[in-house]
């Protein structure tokens, strides 16, 4: 799936072939995998974990934000 993590200052990550994204949801952690159902949710402060096949996981600290999942595209607007 395609993933973009954007802050007001810059782009933290932009890429494809992402296998899994683990997020700090408002009510607890949750994961997004390939072909996930459409979703919009808010995020709390925490770490975003990004898994790409054949690569060590990437971690990004965020202070909250919003996620949108639509048609195998994940957009995270983070603080």
Backbone as ProteinMPNN parsed JSONL, in Angstrom:
{"seq_chain_A": "XXXXXXXXXXXXXXXXXXXXXXXXXXXXXXXXXXXXXXXXXXXXXXXXXXXXXXXXXXXXXXXXXXXXXXXXXXXXXXX", "coords_chain_A": {"N_chain_A": [[0.84, -1.173, 0.0], [0.313, 2.356, -0.364], [1.878, 4.971, 1.432], [1.774, 8.058, 3.129], [3.183, 10.282, 5.353], [2.694, 13.243, 6.805], [3.706, 16.355, 8.142], [3.11, 19.704, 9.449], [5.532, 20.927, 8.896], [7.161, 19.28, 7.24], [7.604, 16.388, 5.062], [7.446, 13.337, 6.511], [7.475, 10.692, 5.696], [7.155, 9.105, 2.56], [6.039, 6.742, 0.474], [5.797, 3.495, -1.183], [4.733, 0.021, -1.2], [4.349, -0.659, 1.45], [3.787, -2.785, 4.128], [2.534, -2.92, 6.644], [1.084, -0.672, 9.009], [1.369, 0.593, 12.176], [-0.425, 2.288, 14.636], [-0.878, 4.988, 17.047], [-3.822, 5.107, 18.249], [-6.681, 7.072, 19.32], [-8.279, 5.675, 21.156], [-6.639, 3.549, 21.688], [-3.951, 1.451, 20.419], [-3.79, 0.597, 16.924], [-3.782, -1.255, 13.798], [-3.024, -0.991, 10.321], [-3.362, -2.755, 7.374], [-2.577, -4.074, 4.068], [-5.126, -3.36, 1.686], [-7.068, -2.494, 3.49], [-10.232, -1.629, 4.94], [-12.029, 1.417, 4.136], [-11.274, 4.267, 6.17], [-11.34, 6.791, 8.676], [-9.677, 8.397, 11.259], [-8.696, 9.704, 14.493], [-5.506, 10.453, 15.946], [-3.394, 9.92, 18.796], [-0.704, 11.16, 20.872], [2.339, 9.496, 20.253], [4.098, 6.65, 18.85], [4.511, 5.888, 15.413], [4.649, 2.952, 13.657], [6.168, 1.573, 10.864], [6.114, -0.996, 8.587], [7.939, -2.517, 6.062], [8.288, -4.925, 3.603], [11.199, -6.88, 3.847], [12.764, -4.888, 4.948], [14.074, -3.21, 7.822], [11.842, -2.234, 10.482], [10.419, 1.081, 10.485], [10.232, 3.961, 12.584], [8.244, 6.639, 13.751], [7.85, 9.526, 15.664], [4.953, 11.12, 16.843], [2.769, 13.83, 17.721], [0.086, 13.528, 17.775], [-2.75, 13.586, 15.496], [-4.359, 12.914, 12.311], [-5.709, 10.186, 10.471], [-6.311, 8.876, 7.224], [-7.657, 6.269, 5.347], [-7.979, 4.959, 2.198], [-8.772, 3.147, -0.598], [-6.369, 1.582, -0.615], [-4.499, 3.513, -0.063], [-2.797, 5.352, 2.34], [-3.024, 8.134, 4.317], [-1.485, 10.212, 6.549], [-1.862, 12.9, 8.576], [0.078, 14.542, 10.597], [1.02, 15.894, 13.831]], "CA_chain_A": [[0.0, 0.0, 0.0], [1.034, 3.624, -0.42], [1.805, 5.682, 2.703], [2.324, 9.401, 3.259], [3.102, 10.86, 6.684], [2.991, 14.652, 6.566], [3.559, 17.307, 9.248], [3.086, 21.068, 8.906], [6.877, 21.357, 8.51], [7.793, 18.488, 6.174], [7.108, 15.037, 4.792], [8.245, 12.377, 7.275], [7.628, 9.479, 4.899], [6.329, 8.976, 1.364], [6.506, 5.565, -0.233], [4.883, 2.407, -1.512], [5.122, -1.322, -0.757], [4.235, -0.766, 2.9], [3.053, -4.0, 4.505], [1.753, -2.699, 7.858], [1.292, 0.572, 9.744], [0.821, 0.511, 13.531], [-0.679, 3.678, 14.998], [-1.401, 5.268, 18.387], [-5.18, 5.621, 18.137], [-7.232, 7.778, 20.477], [-8.768, 4.67, 22.112], [-5.67, 2.464, 21.755], [-3.202, 1.179, 19.19], [-4.418, -0.21, 15.881], [-2.921, -1.507, 12.642], [-3.57, -0.938, 8.967], [-2.657, -3.651, 6.453], [-3.002, -3.951, 2.668], [-6.537, -3.465, 1.329], [-7.905, -2.2, 4.657], [-11.473, -0.911, 4.657], [-11.905, 2.862, 4.295], [-11.238, 4.647, 7.577], [-10.819, 8.08, 9.126], [-9.561, 8.318, 12.708], [-7.746, 10.628, 15.095], [-4.364, 9.821, 16.592], [-2.866, 10.571, 19.985], [0.758, 11.209, 20.905], [2.954, 8.175, 20.305], [4.973, 6.249, 17.748], [3.971, 5.189, 14.257], [5.564, 1.914, 13.179], [5.944, 1.259, 9.449], [6.813, -2.214, 8.157], [8.091, -2.73, 4.627], [8.899, -6.252, 3.441], [12.631, -6.922, 3.591], [13.439, -3.713, 5.525], [13.805, -3.036, 9.252], [10.729, -1.304, 10.728], [10.701, 2.498, 10.679], [9.422, 4.53, 13.655], [8.089, 8.088, 13.696], [7.161, 10.104, 16.816], [3.965, 12.138, 16.505], [2.062, 14.42, 18.85], [-1.329, 13.44, 17.437], [-3.024, 13.811, 14.086], [-5.511, 12.294, 11.667], [-5.377, 9.216, 9.423], [-7.343, 8.504, 6.261], [-7.338, 5.096, 4.538], [-8.917, 4.88, 1.089], [-8.284, 2.487, -1.811], [-4.992, 1.151, -0.383], [-3.664, 4.682, 0.178], [-2.875, 5.797, 3.732], [-2.545, 9.502, 4.489], [-1.427, 10.602, 7.954], [-1.532, 14.301, 8.828], [0.569, 14.451, 11.975], [1.531, 17.097, 14.498]], "C_chain_A": [[0.888, 1.24, 0.0], [0.811, 4.366, 0.891], [2.462, 7.05, 2.597], [2.1, 9.855, 4.69], [3.597, 12.292, 6.557], [2.764, 15.449, 7.845], [3.457, 18.702, 8.641], [4.444, 21.525, 8.38], [7.487, 20.592, 7.354], [7.072, 17.159, 5.972], [8.017, 14.071, 5.544], [8.489, 11.106, 6.473], [6.678, 9.547, 3.709], [6.864, 7.783, 0.59], [5.421, 4.536, -0.457], [5.434, 1.105, -0.954], [5.146, -1.467, 0.759], [3.335, -1.954, 3.217], [2.104, -3.75, 5.681], [2.105, -1.341, 8.462], [0.613, 0.408, 11.096], [0.757, 1.939, 14.076], [-1.175, 3.829, 16.427], [-2.781, 5.917, 18.283], [-5.653, 6.273, 19.42], [-7.688, 6.804, 21.566], [-7.822, 3.483, 22.257], [-4.998, 2.251, 20.412], [-4.032, 0.368, 18.214], [-3.475, -0.303, 14.697], [-3.711, -1.418, 11.349], [-2.708, -1.857, 8.115], [-3.202, -3.435, 5.04], [-4.502, -4.183, 2.522], [-7.467, -3.314, 2.53], [-9.16, -1.453, 4.21], [-11.246, 0.599, 4.824], [-12.06, 3.266, 5.77], [-10.757, 6.083, 7.722], [-10.806, 8.013, 10.642], [-8.591, 9.379, 13.201], [-6.667, 9.835, 15.828], [-3.964, 10.608, 17.829], [-1.343, 10.585, 19.883], [1.307, 9.796, 21.032], [3.847, 7.925, 19.105], [4.154, 5.58, 16.646], [5.041, 4.209, 13.807], [5.178, 1.568, 11.746], [6.777, 0.038, 9.094], [6.753, -2.337, 6.641], [8.796, -4.069, 4.47], [10.364, -6.137, 3.099], [13.423, -5.765, 4.176], [13.123, -3.672, 7.021], [12.671, -2.04, 9.449], [11.221, 0.129, 10.935], [9.761, 3.011, 11.769], [9.419, 6.046, 13.545], [7.318, 8.54, 14.932], [6.195, 11.173, 16.338], [3.293, 12.631, 17.785], [0.552, 14.409, 18.637], [-1.502, 13.66, 15.95], [-4.276, 13.099, 13.628], [-5.0, 11.317, 10.622], [-6.59, 9.008, 8.527], [-6.831, 7.305, 5.465], [-8.406, 4.998, 3.457], [-8.223, 4.247, -0.116], [-6.794, 2.177, -1.723], [-3.99, 2.313, -0.325], [-3.889, 5.141, 1.608], [-2.246, 7.179, 3.813], [-2.624, 9.825, 5.973], [-0.984, 12.059, 8.015], [-1.192, 14.378, 10.298], [1.028, 15.807, 12.501], [2.936, 16.837, 14.986]], "O_chain_A": [[2.073, 1.168, 0.327], [-0.305, 4.395, 1.409], [3.557, 7.189, 2.052], [0.976, 9.822, 5.191], [4.763, 12.533, 6.244], [1.769, 15.255, 8.544], [3.693, 18.872, 7.444], [4.514, 22.404, 7.521], [8.242, 21.159, 6.565], [6.073, 16.86, 6.626], [9.212, 13.988, 5.26], [9.564, 10.51, 6.55], [5.538, 9.994, 3.836], [7.996, 7.801, 0.106], [4.29, 4.677, 0.008], [6.483, 1.093, -0.31], [5.876, -2.301, 1.294], [2.256, -2.102, 2.643], [1.002, -4.297, 5.718], [3.258, -0.914, 8.435], [-0.581, 0.117, 11.162], [1.725, 2.696, 14.0], [-1.813, 2.925, 16.967], [-2.89, 7.143, 18.236], [-5.082, 6.045, 20.486], [-7.509, 7.069, 22.755], [-8.182, 2.496, 22.897], [-5.422, 2.801, 19.396], [-4.869, -0.442, 18.612], [-2.507, 0.449, 14.589], [-4.901, -1.729, 11.298], [-1.481, -1.759, 8.125], [-4.171, -2.701, 4.846], [-5.072, -5.078, 3.146], [-8.529, -3.935, 2.581], [-9.138, -0.73, 3.214], [-10.361, 1.009, 5.575], [-12.858, 2.691, 6.51], [-9.879, 6.535, 6.987], [-11.799, 7.621, 11.255], [-7.771, 9.891, 12.44], [-6.888, 8.706, 16.267], [-4.172, 11.82, 17.898], [-0.772, 10.079, 18.917], [0.804, 8.995, 21.819], [4.293, 8.856, 18.434], [3.231, 4.811, 16.914], [6.195, 4.584, 13.6], [4.012, 1.304, 11.45], [7.994, 0.033, 9.276], [5.688, -2.274, 6.026], [9.8, -4.32, 5.138], [10.746, -5.403, 2.187], [14.625, -5.658, 3.936], [12.029, -4.054, 7.438], [12.543, -1.095, 8.671], [12.297, 0.356, 11.489], [8.624, 2.552, 11.873], [10.45, 6.664, 13.282], [6.249, 8.004, 15.224], [6.556, 12.031, 15.532], [3.259, 11.93, 18.797], [-0.173, 15.192, 19.25], [-0.533, 13.892, 15.227], [-5.137, 12.731, 14.427], [-3.99, 11.569, 9.965], [-7.731, 8.967, 8.989], [-5.705, 7.321, 4.967], [-9.599, 4.958, 3.76], [-7.209, 4.755, -0.594], [-6.04, 2.476, -2.649], [-2.789, 2.119, -0.514], [-5.03, 5.302, 2.044], [-1.092, 7.376, 3.433], [-3.688, 9.727, 6.585], [0.109, 12.413, 7.574], [-2.075, 14.29, 11.151], [1.368, 16.72, 11.748], [3.557, 17.719, 15.579]]}, "name": "protein", "num_of_chains": 1, "seq": "XXXXXXXXXXXXXXXXXXXXXXXXXXXXXXXXXXXXXXXXXXXXXXXXXXXXXXXXXXXXXXXXXXXXXXXXXXXXXXX"}
